[in-house]
Amino acid sequence: MLNNRRHVYLARGDLPRAIATVEKMVLVNPLGADHHRDAGTLYLLARSFGKAIASLERYLQLAPDAPDAEAARQHLRAATQMIARWN
């Protein structure tokens, strides 16, 4: 059900509700690596770089050899660079 809601919110461009839904998915299944990846990606879109970093790091801890692990690492580097620019 939450996955369907996430898709609907994303299709509508409702980023805050999509993020809230993925956050619930993480709470329900904290070991679900994909949920952390999705949260990290959405946080990046929302320019919440600290949360993106935490979520992407958790994703890589849970699934270091995932097929998209390199893309997650690139997103992680991008978020880290954005925070470094602010400092």
Backbone as CSV, one residue per row, in Angstrom:
resi,resn,N_x,N_y,N_z,CA_x,CA_y,CA_z,C_x,C_y,C_z
1,MET,0.816,-1.183,0.000,0.000,0.000,0.000,0.873,1.266,0.000
2,LEU,1.891,1.289,0.857,2.767,2.459,0.906,3.509,2.660,-0.415
3,ASN,3.897,1.567,-1.029,4.590,1.673,-2.305,3.676,2.306,-3.360
4,ASN,2.416,1.909,-3.373,1.464,2.501,-4.313,1.296,3.994,-4.056
5,ARG,1.210,4.367,-2.778,1.077,5.787,-2.436,2.289,6.582,-2.913
6,ARG,3.468,6.003,-2.708,4.693,6.670,-3.134,4.651,6.940,-4.638
7,HIS,4.237,5.938,-5.403,4.152,6.105,-6.857,3.149,7.188,-7.243
8,VAL,2.018,7.216,-6.571,0.995,8.228,-6.866,1.542,9.622,-6.558
9,TYR,2.166,9.774,-5.405,2.699,11.088,-5.029,3.794,11.544,-5.989
10,LEU,4.647,10.618,-6.397,5.694,10.987,-7.349,5.097,11.367,-8.705
11,ALA,4.084,10.629,-9.128,3.441,10.949,-10.400,2.800,12.336,-10.362
12,ARG,2.329,12.728,-9.205,1.713,14.047,-9.031,2.752,15.141,-8.796
13,GLY,3.987,14.747,-8.574,5.024,15.726,-8.262,4.956,16.214,-6.832
14,ASP,4.328,15.435,-5.967,4.161,15.802,-4.565,5.324,15.216,-3.759
15,LEU,6.455,15.898,-3.832,7.683,15.412,-3.193,7.556,15.287,-1.678
16,PRO,6.973,16.261,-0.968,6.866,16.105,0.488,6.084,14.856,0.909
17,ARG,5.005,14.559,0.221,4.243,13.357,0.586,4.971,12.086,0.178
18,ALA,5.688,12.122,-0.931,6.474,10.961,-1.331,7.555,10.676,-0.288
19,ILE,8.194,11.729,0.191,9.216,11.567,1.228,8.595,11.017,2.507
20,ALA,7.477,11.571,2.918,6.814,11.100,4.142,6.448,9.621,4.019
21,THR,6.032,9.212,2.839,5.664,7.812,2.624,6.885,6.911,2.702
22,VAL,7.981,7.324,2.086,9.202,6.506,2.132,9.737,6.458,3.557
23,GLU,9.615,7.540,4.296,10.044,7.525,5.704,9.244,6.481,6.488
24,LYS,7.961,6.368,6.207,7.136,5.336,6.859,7.600,3.946,6.447
25,MET,7.971,3.801,5.183,8.454,2.505,4.704,9.734,2.104,5.447
26,VAL,10.591,3.078,5.706,11.822,2.812,6.460,11.486,2.398,7.895
27,LEU,10.503,3.058,8.487,10.109,2.694,9.853,9.544,1.280,9.920
28,VAL,8.750,0.916,8.932,8.145,-0.416,8.911,9.191,-1.492,8.668
29,ASN,10.159,-1.201,7.804,11.190,-2.177,7.458,12.558,-1.489,7.429
30,PRO,13.152,-1.275,8.611,14.425,-0.549,8.660,15.592,-1.266,7.985
31,LEU,15.446,-2.545,7.707,16.510,-3.283,7.020,16.260,-3.380,5.521
32,GLY,15.204,-2.722,5.048,14.916,-2.703,3.616,15.830,-1.704,2.918
33,ALA,16.873,-2.206,2.332,17.883,-1.342,1.719,17.269,-0.407,0.679
34,ASP,16.370,-0.919,-0.128,15.769,-0.100,-1.186,15.041,1.117,-0.630
35,HIS,14.452,0.966,0.539,13.742,2.105,1.155,14.732,3.221,1.496
36,HIS,15.891,2.836,2.000,16.918,3.834,2.327,17.436,4.503,1.058
37,ARG,17.630,3.718,0.005,18.060,4.286,-1.271,17.022,5.284,-1.797
38,ASP,15.758,4.869,-1.765,14.695,5.746,-2.254,14.602,7.020,-1.425
39,ALA,14.723,6.874,-0.116,14.688,8.057,0.753,15.851,8.984,0.417
40,GLY,17.038,8.424,0.251,18.198,9.245,-0.088,18.024,9.994,-1.387
41,THR,17.472,9.326,-2.377,17.245,9.961,-3.666,16.227,11.093,-3.553
42,LEU,15.157,10.847,-2.818,14.133,11.887,-2.646,14.664,13.055,-1.827
43,TYR,15.455,12.760,-0.813,16.059,13.837,-0.029,16.972,14.699,-0.901
44,LEU,17.693,14.063,-1.821,18.527,14.841,-2.745,17.673,15.791,-3.573
45,LEU,16.571,15.282,-4.091,15.676,16.124,-4.888,15.133,17.292,-4.076
46,ALA,14.922,17.039,-2.778,14.393,18.075,-1.895,15.497,18.969,-1.330
47,ARG,16.733,18.699,-1.715,17.898,19.451,-1.246,18.100,19.334,0.277
48,SER,17.713,18.194,0.822,17.962,17.868,2.229,19.202,16.974,2.254
49,PHE,20.341,17.609,2.085,21.567,16.861,1.840,22.031,16.037,3.041
50,GLY,21.861,16.537,4.243,22.250,15.757,5.419,21.468,14.465,5.524
51,LYS,20.159,14.545,5.309,19.318,13.344,5.342,19.648,12.423,4.175
52,ALA,19.954,13.007,3.026,20.329,12.192,1.867,21.585,11.395,2.166
53,ILE,22.555,12.048,2.771,23.809,11.370,3.109,23.549,10.213,4.064
54,ALA,22.782,10.459,5.113,22.502,9.402,6.096,21.788,8.219,5.441
55,SER,20.808,8.503,4.606,20.048,7.431,3.972,20.898,6.649,2.972
56,LEU,21.677,7.350,2.179,22.514,6.666,1.197,23.627,5.864,1.853
57,GLU,24.187,6.385,2.939,25.200,5.615,3.669,24.591,4.329,4.227
58,ARG,23.381,4.438,4.763,22.707,3.249,5.300,22.419,2.248,4.183
59,TYR,21.992,2.755,3.043,21.747,1.877,1.896,23.004,1.101,1.536
60,LEU,24.120,1.797,1.464,25.370,1.142,1.080,25.871,0.181,2.154
61,GLN,25.525,0.444,3.412,25.858,-0.516,4.471,25.051,-1.798,4.292
62,LEU,23.774,-1.631,3.968,22.890,-2.784,3.840,23.085,-3.541,2.536
63,ALA,23.481,-2.832,1.478,23.601,-3.461,0.158,24.842,-2.957,-0.577
64,PRO,26.026,-3.240,-0.043,27.248,-2.698,-0.652,27.510,-3.194,-2.071
65,ASP,26.972,-4.337,-2.419,27.211,-4.911,-3.744,25.980,-4.830,-4.646
66,ALA,25.052,-3.954,-4.311,23.840,-3.809,-5.123,24.213,-3.349,-6.530
67,PRO,23.412,-3.700,-7.514,23.711,-3.287,-8.894,23.828,-1.769,-9.067
68,ASP,23.128,-1.022,-8.239,23.158,0.439,-8.349,24.004,1.092,-7.257
69,ALA,24.879,0.314,-6.638,25.699,0.846,-5.548,26.595,1.985,-6.018
70,GLU,27.134,1.883,-7.216,28.005,2.963,-7.712,27.208,4.247,-7.922
71,ALA,25.990,4.139,-8.417,25.138,5.330,-8.571,24.839,5.939,-7.201
72,ALA,24.609,5.095,-6.204,24.365,5.600,-4.848,25.607,6.309,-4.315
73,ARG,26.776,5.761,-4.593,28.020,6.414,-4.170,28.192,7.773,-4.847
74,GLN,27.823,7.862,-6.103,27.901,9.143,-6.809,26.942,10.161,-6.201
75,HIS,25.732,9.722,-5.878,24.777,10.615,-5.219,25.299,11.052,-3.857
76,LEU,25.919,10.128,-3.152,26.488,10.429,-1.842,27.592,11.477,-1.968
77,ARG,28.458,11.317,-2.954,29.519,12.310,-3.176,28.924,13.676,-3.528
78,ALA,27.899,13.683,-4.350,27.260,14.948,-4.741,26.667,15.651,-3.526
79,ALA,26.001,14.893,-2.658,25.412,15.491,-1.450,26.496,16.026,-0.527
80,THR,27.576,15.283,-0.392,28.690,15.715,0.466,29.320,16.989,-0.093
81,GLN,29.464,17.062,-1.399,30.030,18.264,-2.019,29.124,19.480,-1.813
82,MET,27.830,19.278,-1.881,26.902,20.398,-1.664,27.019,20.938,-0.244
83,ILE,27.149,20.064,0.722,27.318,20.518,2.109,28.657,21.225,2.273
84,ALA,29.698,20.698,1.635,31.021,21.326,1.734,31.011,22.740,1.153
85,ARG,30.233,22.968,0.112,30.135,24.302,-0.479,29.522,25.316,0.486
86,TRP,28.634,24.827,1.318,27.960,25.724,2.278,28.884,26.134,3.414
87,ASN,29.914,25.327,3.670,30.811,25.602,4.796,31.976,26.437,4.415
